[in-house]
Amino acid sequence: LARPKLQGVDFPLIQKLVAENDKQRYQLLLESSDGTPLDASLASSLSDATAVWWIRANQGHTLKVESLELSPVNSPEELPIAVHGTNLKAWESISTQGLSKMLRNHIHLATGGPSSGGKSGMRANSQVLIYIDVPKAMAAGLKFFISVNGAVLSEGDANGFIAPEFFERVEFTGAKDPPAGGGGVARGGRGGRGKGKGRGRGRGGGSGGTGGDSEAVVGAGQTDAPST
């Protein structure tokens, strides 16, 4: 905090920023002078000479964080939902190339959509929700981890990608006409079933179906959307 760029920033502000970060990216740790972890509630009774505060990342960004506390996902049952939120523009390339970690160390996923209330969820304004077929991806050798703040992380394949073949389904939130790419289209997301066969005119997939506000795209290699 003595650095010139941090003028006006005090420790209570740091505590507030860490506590209120919507994705809980950071963590404050209290240690004794010999490196022994201490209960944060003891901080007020300790002096700067006997204790020190550390701030660390719960998730890596563009910097490699060797000491991230990541728990490996050992079976698909441990990760029933893994979803990535993005925007329509990014989907244009993702639909053909797959999800990329780009300059980051991991591809970031969540265990629920924007409305799930999870602190490690995606941005609330995500337009495209990409659900990963975790069993298929793990069978192909892709590894997944859970960070301290509950985010799902994956390094992807050898090139840093989760390919479209591992997309279980894709949903467009509030989209009237989803963009092309990524397979067939199932209108209405998880809306009601139509009474007729085939695509029909109803949003639920049949002539009398009732749909939701989202659009779903089935995974790569499928040409028709399954009934929901």
N, C-alpha and C positions, 0 to 999 in steps of 0.2 A: 504493500500500500504506500510505500515511500517513493515509488516511481512517479516521475512528473506527470505521466499520462493518467495516473489514478488520483490526481488531486480532487478533493471533494468526495472521494469514496471512502467510507469507513466500514468497519467490520459488521455493524448491524445491517448496513445496506447489502453487504455480501450475503449475509444470512437470509435476508428477505428475498434476494434474487434467486438464491438456490432453492429456498422453500417454495417459491411461487412459480418456478419454471414449469410450464405446462407439460413438458415431456420428461421432467426430472432427469435432465442430462448430467447434472453435477451432484457431488456429494461432499460434505464437510466431515472431516475426521479429526479427532482429538487424540494426540499421543503425548506421552511423557517425554522428557528429554532423552531417555534411553531407548525410545522407540516402542514402548509398550502402549497398546491401545487403551484409551480411557473413556469412561462414560461421559458424554457431552454435558450431562447435568452437573458435573463437577467443575465445569470450566470457571465459574464465578469464584470458586475457592482456591484456584490455582494461579500462580504467577507466571509471567512470560518466561521466567528462568526455569520453571519446572514442567511446563507444558507448551505444546505448539499445535496450531491448527493447520491442517492440510486441506486443499481442495483438489478433487480429482474428477475425471470424466467417468460417467457410467457407460457411455457409448463413445467409440472412436469416431472421429470426423475425418479430416484429411491428414491429421497427424497420427502416426502409429503410437498407440498406447499399449505398451507391453503388459502392463499389470491390470488390464481390464478384468473384472470378475465376471467371467462368462461361464454359464452352466451349459454343457452340451446336451442336445436333445438326442436321447438314445433310441427312441422308438417313435413312430408316427402318432401313437396314442397320446404321447406327451404334448403334442402340438396339433390339436384338432382343427385349428384355424390359423392360417398365416396369410395375411393380405397386405398388399402394397397400394397406397393411394397416390394418384398422380393427376395430371391435367390432360386435356384433350390433345394439346400440341405434342406433349411427350409421348402420348400413346401412339402417334403416327409411326415412330421408330421402334417403340417397345413391341408393338404388335408383330413386327417382322424379325427384330434382332433379339428381343428378350430384355429382361431387366439387367442393368449393368451397375456395378458398384462405382464406376467412373473413377474419380480421384479419391473416393473414400476407401476405407478398408473393408467395409461390408455393405451389402444390400440391406436396407432397413425395411422390416416388415412389422406388422402389428397383429394382435390377436383379436381385433374387432374393428368395426367400421367407425366413421367419424362420430356417430351418435352413441357409441358404446360406453362413453364416459371414461375410458382408460387413459391414464396420464401419458402412457407411451403409445397411444394411438396415433393415427395420421392427422394431417391438417383437416380442420373442419370444412374447408372449401374444396376438398378433393372431388374431382369430377369423374374419375375412373377408379374403380376398385378391382384390383387384380388378385384373385384367390389362387394360391399355389396348391397343387396336388402334392402334398407333403409325402405320402407313401411312395408315389412314383419317383419323386425327386430324390428321396433318401435311398431308394433301391438303385438309383443310377449313380450314387456316390456323393451327392450333395450333402453338405453338413449344415446344421442349424444350431444356433446358440441362443440362450436367453440371458440378457444383461440384468444387472441389479435392479434397474428401473422397469423391467418387464418387457423391454423391446426385443423383438426377434431379429437376429442378425445372421447373415449367411455370406460367405465369401464367393458363393456361386461355383461355377466350374473352373477349369484351369485358366480360362480367359476372363474370369470375373463376371460371368453371366448366368442368369437363370433363364434358360431358353423357353420360347413360347410353348413347346411341347409339354412343359410342366405347369401350364396355366390350366387350372381346373375350370374356372369360369371367370368372366369379366363383366362387371356391372357398370353402367353409365348412370350416374345419379342425376335425375331430372332432365335427361337428354330426350328430346323428341325424336331425333333421327341420329342414332349412333353412327360414327364414322366407319368406313370400310376397314377391313383388316381383322385378323385374329379368328376367323372361322365364321360359322353361321350365327344368326341372331335369334335370340329368344326374347320376344317382346313381353314387357310387363314384369320382368324379374321373377319374383316369387309370388306373383298375383294368382288369382283363381284360375282353375282350368276351364277351357271352353267346352261346350257340349258337342261341337262338331269335330270331325277329323281334319287333319291337315292344318295349314296355317290359318285359314279363315280370315275374317275381318276384325274379330274381337282382339283386344289387347292381351287377353290371357292365352291366346294361341288358337282359339276356336271361334265359331260364329257368335257364341254368347258369352265369351270369357270376359272377366274383369281383371284389369291389370293394375300394377302399382305405378310408382312414379319413376322407377328405374328401368334401364334396359340391360339385358344380360347377353353376353357373347359366350358361346361354348368354346371349349378348348380347341387347340390346333388339331387338324386332322379330321374333325367332325364337320359334317355338312348340314346336319339338322339338329335343332335344339331338342333336348329331352323334355318330356312333360314334367311339370313341377306341381 
